[in-house]
Amino acid sequence: MELSYSIHWKPQDGELKTQEISGNFGSYVVDSLRCGTRYQLYITASNPAGQSSPSEVINLKTEGTAPVAPAKHEFLTINSTTVSLHLSSWKSGGCPINFFAVQYKPQGDRSWILVASKVLPEIKFMLIPDLAPATWYSILVTAYNSAGSTDAEYVFPTLTEAGATLAPNPAQTSSQRHLYEQLTIIIPIICAGLIVLVVTVIVCMLHSRRHGSGHRRSGGGRAEPQAQLSLKEEALSLEMLGKNTSSFDSSRDAVYFPSPYAMTRVPGFPNEDTSDGGSFQSGTKTPSETQRSHTYDVPFLVRRVGGTEQRCMLSDRACSSPGQCRNFYQVP
């Protein structure tokens, strides 16, 4: 089955073109494309059974750019009444220049005077005559090629009748002077604004610090009465605790016995001599012994007598019988 290809391409601002080639080609060069132009290209394949779907569209651009304008001293030759244009000094940008358009006007006029709308690149030199001596002019030249166009404006003065050059352009000088005047006004305004901003920030910071310290002082003033109140409450609690403790101590004198380790005699108790040293001695203490004595309060040990728990309670008198109050303390 015979295979063939169809190459389709379209410039960015043009019509679609198609090229049929045989399937025997391994590669193919598409010619007759414009320089510096963007294209879209795709391929389809076909055989007796039918045509394939289009391939992916390829976006490409050929080499080359728009023309490049020369410098003024390369392009213009000026005298008192004419100016010469050296069109050959323009650079093609890789794409041949198709034509030029030339216009001029006296400096300050709004409308352009057309010299030529289509000057072919074969013309290397062009003259603009009938200019006034010692006058400022503007020339606008536009160069075209397949990649695009380039505009270039040149401002120049013609020579005086004596062949002398003029002073710098008054319009350019006034515009530069105006720019400098604007800068001399704008820069101080910007500096003043920055200074005001910095001063405002500093004042705000100082105000916030003073405001915060005032809050802390007022908070401390309120805290002092609270601290005094808490101290008073603690003192009151301690005083009440002392009263409760004293009342508790006085109430428990009747149920606690003096410690046997004091080695002193409790007033009002008889002295009893026993062989095991576990009983009290009869008699009472002298005043001197009472002053030297010290009583230790310990709980009375519970003893079992006859199957029931009994406590021997000491009062201002001794037990009625020794058997009932025997072995009050257990010596370790």
Steps between C-alpha positions, in 0.01 A plus 500: 500500500639838396550752783514877461527803728343843504687789670278788607639836622359843563675828582379702796321752278458300179311217332540123539725326247537127426782299344450136385808274517561130434534251782847412369646822643678461830520881543371806323594871505215751486627805317355835395439598862524858607794618710437566867138376483304270733334192349273212602570164333348149510511182286245243387562158341278327246476170309225332293318414823464863601665797674640506851423750771714816506821489696572730790522867395855637508558872570823633354668825395750553222819690569523878464381819670365840401746756355746673734535881483847658478638781718430861399857581401500195269165570342490883451721751320383854578566845344313830511213415255508123441545171683622174345371160612733199476242221471772242451606546863190315618550140617266239354474288820552184299202564272529713187352851530200538272465881497525825700253779584643849566330803665623823658372816674640811666550464873177590681260425213238228546452378141764306306601577143519182293811473280449143370277214613689220330872543443656179371811372673693527173506875554802550724482876535208747530499882518243727666534855360355846569564512874534827690845587638558494875175308563424191701334209315378148571526213248297180540618196303319165500670187361300187409596136449319166530569484878341837571574873496718744695439873558788738564471875568798731466508860628762733349565870423604630162812712482494874491563683172859543613529126557499513880315258727222600734491480877328201663131463433304749716208258526727222628674741738170627638368147543815398686478813714136423574596148603768633735253744651255219562772294665599789726139515616424130522814393688450741797134396523598133517766570766253703707245220479757245620599724793136546604446124480802425719400762760145363509626146560729615784220699668266201480762273657563742789128544558442125509783453751367773731149361473625152592698629802188690621299178487766317696505773768123502536498122520765512777293753698205268494712203597631656826160498681445145388839399644422676828160331511657157448751567779218600735309183411808290569554672836135444589523133403811451712334675796192279471723194469680600820171535683378165377827338600491645851141386547585157369798471737289605798230248416733210463674544840238269655565205266879505466751382758838655563794325339680243718834606355499841666651347815298743707197467712167645409346708775210343681592135420610254777837331485483121483804285518491182297765254428473530119512885501177517306283679756486857629654611828273648759535849627484844357762720344658788673472843343859481385436165335189638335697780342762255367247249371376476144194313383491308173156439358454158342182302440402248768540139396178302484507184712256210503352411840249224522436483128404866467705800415547740787697821543642614828434868517729713710353795670605707793506182707671161463330176391285334762690170479834406354354213304281719290784731388771246458754522216388832369801532270686251298870572524677433173 
